[in-house]
């Protein structure tokens, strides 16, 4: 009887050790940035190797992006679409989300405050 209890205790402790060491779905999901209008597959930070990330616009939104200084009308991700980026050096991705129903001109996009743009 004692040996069976020891064996059961050993199995339970080994399974607990395996359970805590294996990555779960929530840990992998926590690396994403989820906003109201878009999701980005990686958090901001410094990475040693090249980084591949995905920007996905949520339903009902258009997301304008830029890796340079200014946003433009041509660089956008429309509703329910995604765009994949590969960064090999330090780069800032600027993102500005707008409701799909809102009309935006180049002049209005140029006047967007820097505080409204996510970096």
Secondary structure, 3 states (H helix, E strand, C coil): CHHHHHHHHHHHHHHHHHHHHCCCHHHHHCCCEECCCEEECCCCCCCCCCEEEEEEECCCEEEEEECCCCCCCCCEECCCCEEEEEECCCCCCEEEEEECCCCCCHHHHHCCCCCCCEC
